[in-house]
Amino acid sequence: MPDNVTVHLDAGYDSDKTRTLLNERGLHGRIAHIGEKAPIQASQRWHVERTHAWQNAFHRLARCYERRATVVDAFFDLTDTITTCAA
């Protein structure tokens, strides 16, 4: 790893445990305090996060009790097709 690595984290990671782990690994952390914005704000939501949010809207996947992987994969393929066509 390069020297002088800085890890930018939002307020969800603002704890002594996180700071201790960063120090143990030799990393410098910029952690937002609760009520503050994160040190680096993305201008838009990441595509992966947006896609996962869309997939979570399909409640059949959230409560999937199917044991066969092929059926689960088929449900994911269906939701991916729907979200792709909707975008």
Secondary structure, 3 states (H helix, E strand, C coil): CCCCCEEEECHHHCCHHHHHHHHHCCCEEEECCCCCCCCCCCCCCCHHHHHHHHHHCCHHHHCCCCCCHHHHHHHHHHHHHHHHHHC
